[in-house]
């Protein structure tokens, strides 16, 4: 039985990105019959914009819809553009990043002129350095916040500055945004500041949604009143409802210079929700509803404030390690109420269980009417809340999956997990966790070693094949067979031809590759594939086999017809001979006089300048090739010199 109950209830980041190569569509010649993006692109004007990015959530609670908005302010002109991405917005961008983008501008969108971006940006055409969401989300300490009440020409904010100050900082009953986050963070995060206004904006509720322009105008007026804006890294703008969609907007996950816009000042939950985005939290959802988890302020906003759920508390660093348990073995465990002071908790307040198939975690918590959990829907009390959540460097929602009463179970058959609430009282719930090994199959890994070898044509080379079974521990042993692909005419042998491996085990085989003796010199590829016999899955790897040039062992033929001619006038002896031949090429000739090598020649002639009157010289010549092979000697040419001359 699966007990599920859902009720509806009313960093300083400095990043530098390389130029994003986004002119891919410029030469496409897109017609108006293309997609809406292509239609706008074809009529846009090329532009390059450099400046800080603002990433924010727009929350339309009435229609249960939200969307993420990306804005960029041009440092040169001060103009703000709404970014439209052809292939989907980057998931790791956060407010405050400085970027340079090339694209095309288009007429006004919801939040002003659009800058259309093609082929951009996470991990593809940009280089990202600096903080990730996990860094930005760990906000701590007092969050100095300036709230500016700003009226339009045709409408005024319906709440007084004092009422807004109570909602944000110091409600007499303790039910303020500051109180909520102090309680949920166990004092690690607080909000303090002041409310100024009402300020008068030179805009109407029917004007385009220029949130950046309105915020800048409010900042300027507050500064003119003597407010030191530098003392308030977080700013909130309370405004009447207008053309901007929804009840509020909040920048995402920055530790400073965050902004939130509130268009429903009478709902405390909107303030808590939007500053929650500022702190780095995404929505509290169920699998079927964006704002469906009524156990967290990041669900649908209402007049009341809700306590923060377990996965958000863990992700934000608000639950100490001693109060969080990562369970890896089945058994019976106690869970203390999530909202009690941790120093009085008799057991962990959050239990985490790995969810390997999606690389998430389950979070188990126990909700009772304590502190701000007094104001969550009563159907969650004295039940075990089951959430799933993954913090992987991108903005991620939490999902409430179940609320278990005594005897009810949550079952994950894929991962072999069952959770049952056994009993409960005001101090804890007792639960049983059953973990059954489950087979989660994964592709094996295979490698060849060495990756590159060389040998003469006709040689046989051995490659070591290493195969690892990557299935989860709950899987049975798997059988693998090998197949290979080689150049035409080559032969191979794999030994053994099959391997049977337990999950996590590594086995080895030897691939012997033989090239034909006639293979030309060059580098060839040998490929081997490991085939899972049961699933027909396959994984392939390759190595190279380089054919070396043929080894030259043949000596040249002997030079012939060696002749020696005496030039008495010049006192020289001129030698000449007929060329030798070689299977590759003759590199040169060695000349010997009286049995001693006296010279080398690249041609079939040589002049001996040595001269000694009355001497007799016997010459022979031998050819050699580039491989160092030396021929037999030529015939002997002998001369006897006349009188006079120089000694050799």
DALIN-V785388 format. One record per helix or strand of 2 or more residues. SS is the DSSP state (alpha for helix, beta for strand). FROM is the first residue (numbers start at 1). TO is the last residue. Records with the same first field share a line. If there is no record, write none. Layout:
# DALIN-V785388
SS: FROM-TO + FROM-TO
This chain:
# DALIN-V785388
alpha: 36-42 + 133-137 + 161-170 + 177-184 + 211-224 + 229-231 + 268-279 + 310-315 + 321-323 + 342-344 + 371-375 + 378-380
beta: 45-60 + 65-73 + 80-85 + 98-109 + 112-117 + 141-152 + 189-200 + 234-239 + 248-251 + 258-262 + 284-285 + 324-326 + 331-335 + 350-355 + 360-367 + 383-389 + 398-404 + 409-412 + 417-424 + 429-435 + 445-449 + 452-456 + 460-468 + 478-485 + 491-495 + 498-501 + 506-514 + 522-532 + 538-548 + 560-567 + 572-578 + 586-593 + 596-601 + 605-608 + 616-625 + 637-640
